[in-house]
Amino acid sequence: MASVATAGIKPAGRSTNPAGGSVGLVHRIALIGSIATFCLIVVGGLVTSKGAGMSVPDWPTTYGYNMFLFPYSKWVGGIFWEHSHRLLASGIGLITLVLAGVTFLKERRPWVKWLAVAAVVAVITQGVLGGLRVTLYKDQIGIFHAALAQSFLGLLLVITAVTGRKFLSGAWFADKAAASLRWLVLAGLILTYFQLGIAATIRHQHAPLAIRDFPTAYGALIPDTSADAMNRINHERAHDQMAPVSVGQIHLQLTHRAGAVVLLLIVIATAVLAVMRTPLGHWMRAWSLLWVGAILLQILLGAITIWSNKAADVATSHMALGALLTSFGILFTFRLFCAASQQSPVRSAQEVRA
């Protein structure tokens, strides 16, 4: 009887890297890290939405305790969310170190190893930024902290993808129809980062309801921001026990809304062109339509955030979906640029050794 190897049958449950070595473990660790990072982003969103960002005023200790020895009986109110965020972040740091170690042991592709190094650098930088946000009490640091978190998630998704079976089989390459849309999707990703920066600025300015109605803005498409109008707006806010708002904060909200409209148009254009240029059942159709649905849901969540007077759970859902959109955009762009390559680098490595 021919052996499994002779028959050309691969053992079940094990993904083999054609460039050399088993990467099944790398793939699984990267996937676990991606899921854990998304959970961390959600908890981080809850910290901000619930106003618990400075519930623990020291770092890396927690009220003088070693972070990992802080008594559970003291996990009350905002401390629960802030301390949980720190512990989960520490766990993701450990997962990232393990991922890097296993990647260097199992992988033969140098560029994948460099991706693992980048993940380690990113997670360390993220931890330092989180600590500086506390010790320096700077809201501006929180903006970079949020952007790096979502970029890190996108990086882990890329590592998960490049150690997966479809990528290793070469299915992501030499797809001219899909590759023709890569610049449009890249533009969508850049605009997504622009939206992320504005959203993080709004959240860390603690003025997410600078405009209290939607789809209008104080009853108009472009609100009156003259001195008299601002006095009237802030008088009404004071009556409702809300913090005053500035002209700049209103304009920031308007820019965020305009950016959402432009991004939606780009995403719709991508989906329409994908349907026109690719055959039925092509992956590009599914990904682009998923992108459209997610953007529409994101806009709806943004509206509900305003209508609900910024309910913490709704605002966090809006932020969490935004994180998924950013990381999805990173992976989508990466796949399309792979599609522009006429030959898989994995297959090229095989041919060189042959």
PyMOL commands that set and color helices and strands:
alter all, ss='L'
color gray80, all
select helices_A, chain A and resi 4-7+24-49+67-69+72-74+78-106+110-135+139-162+165-169+176-179+182-204+227-239+247-277+283-307+312-339+345-353
alter helices_A, ss='H'
color red, helices_A
deselect
rebuild
show_as cartoon
